[in-house]
Amino acid sequence: MSQYGYSDTATASRASVGVGVLVLDDAGLLLLRHDGQRDRCHRLPGGPQPTGDTLSESAVRAVEEQTGVRVEITGLIGVYSDDSQPWSTELAVCFRGRPVGGRLRTDRARWVEPERPAELALPAGSRAVVEHCVDESEPYFT
């Protein structure tokens, strides 16, 4: 422990940090990834932050790898913590983004109206991010 009560960086464990991106195109459609079965298991694109990547680099890379769409980060939606699911990270940083290129991989992703996530099998965490993005102008923190 340091004199300030924090662990020394050499011995501290790194928290599990993930990124998510809410991507809206020019028509206002929302980009969601899915498990190959178009009406099941939809999520916002994202994933864990690899060591050495910045949060925004991780976010951009995850969206392109998972959906085929290249994005530009345009803002911060919020910072979330939820360890209620075994696949959850300890901390998720969620960004706004817009498409700037690439080609949608329809076997893994789709564009939907922002109102539709309520109809889809969208996890509560992803649904909360969509709601915060639509309803709030300030970043959300849990």
N, C-alpha and C positions, 0 to 999 in steps of 0.2 A: 504494500500500500504506500502511496505517496503521502506527503505531509498534508495534503488536502482531502484525504479519504478516498481517492480514486485509485483503482488498480493501476499498476505500472503497465505500460503498453506492451512490454515484452511478455507479460504473463496473462494479460487480459484475453478473454475469448471474444470473438467477433460475433455480434448479433446477426441473426439471419435477416437480411434485408432483401425485399423484392420490389419490383416495379410493375406498374400497370399503366396502360395508355388507353384513354377514351378518345377514339379517332372519329371525327365527324368530317364528312366530305362536303363539297360546296352545296350539295342539295340537302344537307342536314341529316344524311343517313349515318348510322352508327355501325362501326366495324366490330364484329364479334367473331371469335374463333369457336370451333365446335369439334367434337370428337369423331367426325365422319358420319354421324347420324344427325342430319340437319335439324331435327326437332328435339334433340337431347343434349344436355351438358354444354350449353353456351357459356362463354366467359369473355371478359375483356382480354386482349392480348397482353402478355407480360410474363414475368418469371423472376427467378432469383438473380441477384446482382453478382456476376462473376468477379473474383478478385482482380483488381487492376483496371476495371471499367468504372467510369463515372456512372451516376444514376441515369443521366440522359442517354449515354452511349448504350447502356444495358437496355433501356426502354426501346430505343430505335431498333437495335439488333433483334430484340424479342419479337417486335411487331413484324419485321420483315421475315424472320425465320418461320414464324407461325402462320402468317397470312399471305406472304408474297408482296405486301404493300410496303413501300418505303414511306416513312413519315418524317415530319419535322415537329419537334416539341414546341408548343405554343404557350404553355402555361402549366401551373401547378393546380391540381384539384384538391389534393389534401394528403395527409399522412395518417395511416390507419394502423391499428394494432388489433389482431384477432388470432389467438392461438387455439380457437375452438375446433378447428379442423386439423387432421394430421398433416395435410399438405400445405397448411398456412405457413407463411413466414412470420417471424416475430414482429416485423415492421414492414408495411407496404407503402411506397411512395407512388402516388397516382398522378399522372400528367394528362394534360389535354394535348392532342396532336391533330395534324392535318396531313392528308396524303400528298406526296410530292412525286410519286412515281411507282414503278413496280407493276406487277400484274397479280390480281387477286387469285389465290389458289382456292377455287370453289370447292375442292374436296376437303378443305380445312377451315374455311372462313366464309362469311357472308355479310352483306350490308343489310341493315334493317332500319325501320323507322324507330326513332328514339322512344316512342310510346310503346313499342312492341315488347321490350324486355319483360314486362309484366306477364305477357302471354307465353314467353319462352321459359325453358328450364334454366333460369339464370340464378346462380347462387346469390344469397342475401348480400354478401360483400360486394359483388359486382353491381348488383341492383342499387346498393347504397351509393356507390361511386357515381353511377348514372344520375341518380336523384340529386346528389350534391353538385354535380356539374351543371345540371339544368337549373337548379334552384338558387345556387349561391354564386356570388361573384368573388368572395373571399375564400382563401384556402380553408379546408376543413381539417381539424386535428382531433383524433380520439385519444 
